[in-house]
């Protein structure tokens, strides 16, 4: 008797990739990274059966988990490549970081919830993702030290772009971030730094939680 595998994680991932393609994601490297990354590994066991659901999911600690289609849109907008050093603000469960790490040379990711970060680090170890450096702290201040990044991805909304993050963009670097604290008016922007000039581009609507901003030096 043949076994029905229609609800296996692999079948769900294949369906997910097909849905992302229909939704406008055409980057083959990104789609392959999504297919290779087991999202259930980054969720509490009680949520495993909804690991590939397209809707928002509530985390046990009250934080919202970004749905995969939004993760894919953010990463598609970021356009991270194998030669890039990337900073991610808001590690969350670690799923997006795991996908992103397969697209870039080195990923630095910050999270203000220590319990989230510890769980994410365990999942990174299980997947043997060795190009990720994690840090507990306030992402609005950027990564400590005089580091610069080719790409910066912010997974929380603010009224404007944190100055510390803009300073950490390399020449011709890109940052993707939601702007607007009211979810009804929130939009994801992509900015490109060219010399002292910052070029802004509005991309699409979003519903991220707020960035806890501390812009003090």
SELONU-612803 format. One line per 4 residues: their letters; for each residue x negated, y negated, z negated of C-alpha. Coordinates in steps of 0.02 Angstrom, whole numbers, always signed. Layout:
a> X/Y/Z | ...
This chain:
xxxx> +0/+0/+0 | -70/-170/+48 | -89/-301/-88 | -9/-472/-70
xxxx> -149/-599/-89 | -44/-752/-46 | -63/-823/-222 | -248/-789/-249
xxxx> -362/-939/-281 | -449/-911/-113 | -285/-913/-19 | -233/-1069/-113
xxxx> -398/-1154/-70 | -378/-1113/+114 | -203/-1185/+110 | -269/-1338/+20
xxxx> -401/-1369/+153 | -268/-1353/+288 | -159/-1479/+195 | -305/-1599/+177
xxxx> -338/-1588/+364 | -156/-1628/+399 | -172/-1774/+278 | -311/-1852/+380
xxxx> -470/-1781/+301 | -582/-1728/+445 | -756/-1727/+364 | -809/-1545/+381
xxxx> -942/-1559/+245 | -814/-1626/+122 | -686/-1493/+167 | -817/-1356/+146
xxxx> -867/-1426/-24 | -685/-1424/-81 | -664/-1245/-23 | -823/-1190/-115
xxxx> -775/-1270/-281 | -659/-1173/-399 | -547/-1306/-476 | -477/-1185/-605
xxxx> -650/-1181/-686 | -626/-1365/-734 | -452/-1348/-810 | -384/-1279/-974
xxxx> -325/-1100/-952 | -144/-1153/-974 | -158/-1255/-812 | -245/-1124/-704
xxxx> -89/-1074/-610 | -71/-1256/-553 | -255/-1279/-511 | -219/-1315/-327
xxxx> -56/-1409/-352 | -57/-1579/-268 | +24/-1671/-413 | -53/-1760/-562
xxxx> -79/-1647/-712 | -87/-1696/-896 | -243/-1644/-989 | -230/-1576/-1164
xxxx> -307/-1737/-1233 | -181/-1849/-1145 | -289/-1898/-997 | -221/-1882/-820
xxxx> -312/-1768/-699 | -330/-1838/-524 | -242/-1732/-391 | -353/-1652/-260
xxxx> -286/-1755/-113 | -337/-1915/-204 | -507/-1839/-248 | -531/-1799/-63
xxxx> -479/-1975/-8 | -599/-2056/-131 | -743/-1945/-75 | -700/-1970/+108
xxxx> -706/-2159/+80 | -873/-2144/-12 | -959/-2057/+134 | -1096/-1978/+27
xxxx> -1233/-1889/+123 | -1375/-1770/+82 | -1504/-1909/+69 | -1401/-2013/-54
xxxx> -1421/-2043/-240 | -1246/-2065/-311 | -1175/-2135/-473 | -1004/-2077/-531
xxxx> -913/-2171/-669 | -786/-2060/-755 | -838/-1877/-751 | -669/-1819/-818
xxxx> -651/-1632/-802 | -803/-1626/-687 | -713/-1558/-534 | -743/-1711/-424
xxxx> -925/-1716/-480 | -946/-1534/-431 | -877/-1567/-257 | -980/-1727/-239
xxxx> -1140/-1641/-294 | -1127/-1529/-140 | -1125/-1683/-28 | -1270/-1787/-98
xxxx> -1453/-1771/-148 | -1431/-1816/-331 | -1278/-1858/-436 | -1279/-1959/-597
xxxx> -1112/-1953/-688 | -1052/-2045/-844 | -905/-2008/-959 | -842/-2098/-1115
xxxx> -753/-1942/-1185 | -888/-1832/-1258 | -777/-1677/-1263 | -738/-1695/-1077
xxxx> -922/-1714/-1037 | -970/-1559/-1135 | -838/-1455/-1047 | -893/-1521/-878
xxxx> -1075/-1481/-915 | -1028/-1301/-955 | -938/-1286/-788 | -1087/-1360/-695
xxxx> -1198/-1228/-775 | -1080/-1088/-724 | -1087/-1149/-544 | -1276/-1175/-553
xxxx> -1262/-1356/-495 | -1438/-1417/-530 | -1431/-1589/-448 | -1313/-1666/-578
xxxx> -1374/-1777/-721 | -1242/-1818/-852 | -1231/-1957/-981 | -1109/-2003/-1119
xxxx> -1072/-2188/-1121 | -985/-2345/-1057 | -983/-2337/-868 | -939/-2520/-846
xxxx> -1119/-2563/-895 | -1191/-2448/-763 | -1327/-2318/-783 | -1459/-2372/-911
xxxx> -1622/-2433/-837 | -1671/-2514/-673 | -1597/-2380/-561 | -1514/-2413/-394
xxxx> -1391/-2303/-301 | -1340/-2274/-121 | -1162/-2238/-173 | -1059/-2278/-329
xxxx> -888/-2201/-363 | -777/-2267/-503 | -631/-2161/-563 | -543/-2296/-663
xxxx> -463/-2462/-620 | -513/-2638/-669 | -465/-2815/-620 | -632/-2840/-533
xxxx> -794/-2751/-491 | -911/-2733/-641 | -1063/-2846/-611 | -1181/-2714/-681
xxxx> -1123/-2588/-550 | -1142/-2712/-408 | -1320/-2747/-465 | -1359/-2561/-459
xxxx> -1309/-2545/-276 | -1455/-2524/-157 | -1466/-2619/+7 | -1322/-2565/+123
xxxx> -1250/-2461/-20 | -1065/-2426/-44 | -952/-2427/-197 | -774/-2358/-200
xxxx> -662/-2412/-343 | -478/-2444/-384 | -436/-2626/-422 | -280/-2683/-516
xxxx> -225/-2628/-689 | -40/-2616/-648 | -16/-2451/-558 | +119/-2526/-446
xxxx> -8/-2647/-371 | -167/-2545/-383 | -273/-2519/-227 | -436/-2429/-192
xxxx> -570/-2542/-118 | -734/-2502/-33 | -872/-2631/-48 | -1035/-2634/+49
xxxx> -1185/-2730/-16 | -1288/-2817/+117 | -1424/-2925/+41 | -1338/-3044/-79
xxxx> -1172/-3026/+12 | -1036/-2903/-42 | -909/-2855/+90 | -739/-2792/+27
xxxx> -617/-2677/+117 | -447/-2623/+48 | -412/-2439/+85 | -256/-2364/+3
xxxx> -141/-2367/-148 | -189/-2273/-306 | -134/-2241/-486 | -291/-2226/-593
xxxx> -302/-2261/-778 | -397/-2415/-839 | -584/-2435/-851 | -630/-2485/-1028
xxxx> -730/-2637/-981 | -876/-2708/-1079 | -971/-2825/-963 | -1082/-2894/-1101
x> -1268/-2886/-1065
